[in-house]
Amino acid sequence: MGNQTLSTNNKIDNKKKYFIVFICMFLQAVPYSIAQNIQPLFVPYVIKQFGFSLAGFSLIFTCGAIASAIFSPVLGNVFEKVNIKLLFLLGATLSAVGFMGFGFSHNLAQFYVLAAMQKVGCLLFSGIGVPYLIDSWFPKEGRGKALGIAFSGGSIGNVFLQQITSQMLASRGVTYSYIFFGVLALVCSLPIVMIFVRLPKAGEVEVVEENEAEEVQTSGFEGLGAKATKQNKYFWLFSIGYAIIAVSISALSTQYATYFTGELGLSATLVGTLGSVFAAFCLIGNVSGGALFDKIGTLKTMTISMLLQGVAIVALIFCAKVPGLAFLF
């Protein structure tokens, strides 16, 4: 009888755990995707409407990145002191209101401030919030799998939002689209957060004993330490190489819509379809990439990534003459 009760409780706990994973996945699919994934589609329409330069308006991505870097250390400490529901509500509100605010902006300074505000909001409910929540509900095992499922929501939501956003921008314009998606993010996030987001109560998850925690710490790879790592030339070579890769990936992911719409004059339907294909293969890459790193190692996997990135860039160069090549990007 006791064993049966224990088994039932474990089953209930697992359902609660994975329901929280689903909630995180939904937050990634709608409010996060709206805040972070569809902004590139707005770029060609905004610079055309307001007469901004491409370089000037693209600085919104830089402003967001700088704000994230500044506030990350501070916000990481806040999660242990403030109610998590309140932090998620604050983050979702900042993100949605920031996006909505773009619809009322008329100069670059306003866009820059709102981009920073929006990024801080995303950091609260997604960048730090989701991992913290998953970590709390999966203290012993299954954390990596749960986190992977949760973050896959961003790619899933992006598949649909790319097409919807492209069509709305073409038919309704920038102001309406910004306000609509900002309101949608707010409506979809606040009720979900208020009702469902919470930390586990006593007895809902496994308890990590002190001796278990010590065993995990001593049995894992101890590494070289921060000081030795900084003196390792291969660490700096890797860092420089990764920075170069990041510049390339960032340029492609934030400027593709401007290139397709402004330079090539592709239709809104085709641009949205290309964005959806891009999002779908991002999801495939996230899943298969992890498996490849485990099976064939870092060097071979990164080499495959380099070749694929090269093919994408070459395809973008020649897709002006052969539009079908754009699907290789």
CORVEN-V62104 format. One record per residue. RES is the residue in one letter. OMEGA is omega in radians with two decimals (* if undefined). D_LAST is the distance of its C-alpha to the last C-alpha in whole Angstrom. Layout:
# CORVEN-V62104
res	omega	d_last
RES	OMEGA	D_LAST
RES	OMEGA	D_LAST
This chain:
# CORVEN-V62104
res	omega	d_last
M	3.13	59
G	3.13	58
N	3.14	55
Q	3.12	54
T	3.13	54
L	3.13	52
S	3.13	49
T	3.13	49
N	3.12	48
N	3.13	45
K	3.11	44
I	3.13	44
D	3.14	43
N	3.09	40
K	3.12	39
K	3.14	39
K	-3.06	37
Y	2.98	34
F	3.07	35
I	3.07	34
V	3.11	31
F	3.11	30
I	3.10	31
C	3.12	29
M	3.11	26
F	3.12	27
L	3.08	27
Q	-3.05	24
A	-3.06	22
V	-3.07	24
P	-3.14	26
Y	-3.14	23
S	3.10	20
I	-3.07	22
A	-2.96	23
Q	-2.97	19
N	-3.05	16
I	-3.13	17
Q	3.11	18
P	3.14	15
L	-3.12	16
F	-2.98	19
V	-3.10	18
P	-3.13	19
Y	-3.13	21
V	-3.09	23
I	3.09	23
K	-3.10	24
Q	-3.04	27
F	3.13	29
G	3.08	28
F	2.98	26
S	3.14	24
L	3.14	21
A	-3.12	22
G	-3.11	25
F	-3.14	23
S	3.10	20
L	3.07	23
I	3.12	23
F	3.10	21
T	3.13	23
C	3.11	26
G	-3.14	25
A	3.13	24
I	3.11	27
A	3.13	29
S	-3.13	28
A	-3.11	29
I	-3.00	32
F	-3.09	33
S	-3.12	32
P	-3.11	35
V	-3.08	37
L	3.11	36
G	3.13	35
N	-3.07	39
V	-3.04	40
F	3.12	39
E	-3.04	42
K	-3.05	44
V	3.12	43
N	-3.03	43
I	3.10	39
K	3.12	39
L	3.14	40
L	3.09	37
F	3.12	35
L	3.12	36
L	-3.13	36
G	-3.14	32
A	3.13	31
T	3.11	34
L	-3.12	32
S	-3.09	29
A	3.14	29
V	3.07	32
G	3.13	30
F	3.09	27
M	-3.12	30
G	3.08	31
F	-3.12	28
G	3.13	30
F	-3.09	33
S	-3.13	32
H	3.09	32
N	-3.04	32
L	-3.13	30
A	3.12	32
Q	3.11	32
F	-3.13	28
Y	-3.12	28
V	-3.13	31
L	3.10	30
A	3.10	26
A	3.13	29
M	-3.12	31
Q	-3.13	28
K	3.09	26
V	3.10	30
G	3.12	30
C	3.12	27
L	-3.12	28
L	-3.03	31
F	-3.10	30
S	-3.03	27
G	3.10	26
I	-3.03	30
G	-3.10	32
V	3.09	30
P	3.13	30
Y	-3.14	34
L	3.13	34
I	3.13	33
D	-3.13	35
S	-3.11	38
W	3.13	38
F	-3.04	37
P	-3.03	39
K	-3.10	40
E	-3.14	37
G	-3.07	34
R	-3.12	32
G	3.13	29
K	-3.13	28
A	-3.14	29
L	3.10	27
G	3.11	24
I	-3.12	25
A	-3.09	26
F	3.07	22
S	3.12	20
G	3.14	22
G	3.12	19
S	-3.14	16
I	3.12	18
G	-3.10	20
N	3.13	16
V	-3.10	15
F	-3.07	18
L	-3.14	18
Q	-3.11	15
Q	-3.14	17
I	-3.11	20
T	-3.14	19
S	-3.13	18
Q	-3.12	21
M	3.11	23
L	-3.13	22
A	-3.06	22
S	-3.04	26
R	3.12	27
G	-3.01	26
V	-3.03	25
T	3.14	29
Y	-3.07	29
S	3.11	26
Y	-3.10	26
I	-3.12	30
F	-3.09	29
F	3.06	26
G	3.10	28
V	3.13	31
L	3.12	29
A	-3.13	28
L	-3.11	32
V	-3.10	33
C	-3.05	31
S	-3.01	32
L	3.12	35
P	-3.14	37
I	-3.13	35
V	-3.09	36
M	-3.05	39
I	-2.91	40
F	-3.05	38
V	3.11	37
R	3.02	40
L	-3.12	41
P	3.06	42
K	3.12	46
A	3.11	49
G	-3.13	49
E	3.11	45
V	3.13	43
E	3.10	44
V	3.11	46
V	3.14	45
E	-3.09	49
E	-3.13	49
N	3.08	50
E	3.13	47
A	3.13	45
E	3.14	47
E	3.12	46
V	-3.11	42
Q	-3.06	42
T	-3.09	44
S	-3.10	43
G	3.10	39
F	-3.04	38
E	3.10	39
G	-3.07	37
L	-3.03	38
G	-3.05	39
A	-3.08	38
K	-3.14	40
A	3.13	39
T	-3.14	35
K	3.13	35
Q	-3.12	38
N	-3.08	35
K	-3.13	33
Y	3.05	30
F	-3.13	30
W	3.05	29
L	3.10	27
F	-3.13	25
S	3.13	25
I	3.12	24
G	-3.14	21
Y	3.09	20
A	3.10	20
I	3.10	18
I	-3.11	15
A	3.11	16
V	-3.13	16
S	-3.12	12
I	-3.14	11
S	3.14	13
A	-3.13	12
L	-3.04	9
S	-3.11	10
T	-3.04	13
Q	-3.09	12
Y	-3.10	9
A	3.11	12
T	3.14	14
Y	-3.10	12
F	-3.08	11
T	-3.04	15
G	-3.06	17
E	-3.07	16
L	3.12	14
G	3.13	17
L	-3.11	15
S	3.13	17
A	3.14	17
T	-3.12	17
L	3.12	13
V	3.10	12
G	3.11	13
T	3.10	12
L	3.10	8
G	3.13	10
S	3.09	12
V	3.10	9
F	-3.13	7
A	-3.13	11
A	-3.13	12
F	2.98	10
C	3.11	11
L	3.11	15
I	-3.14	15
G	3.12	13
N	-3.10	16
V	-3.08	19
S	-3.13	18
G	3.12	17
G	3.12	21
A	-3.14	22
L	3.11	21
F	-3.14	22
D	-2.99	26
K	-3.04	26
I	3.06	25
G	-3.04	25
T	-3.04	23
L	-3.11	23
K	-3.14	21
T	3.11	19
M	3.08	17
T	3.08	17
I	3.12	15
S	3.13	13
M	-3.14	13
L	3.11	12
L	3.11	9
Q	3.10	8
G	3.11	9
V	3.14	8
A	-3.12	4
I	3.11	7
V	3.12	9
A	3.12	6
L	-3.14	6
I	-3.03	10
F	-3.09	11
C	3.02	10
A	3.12	13
K	3.12	15
V	-3.06	13
P	-3.12	11
G	3.13	10
L	-3.14	8
A	3.14	5
F	3.11	5
L	-3.10	4
F	*	0
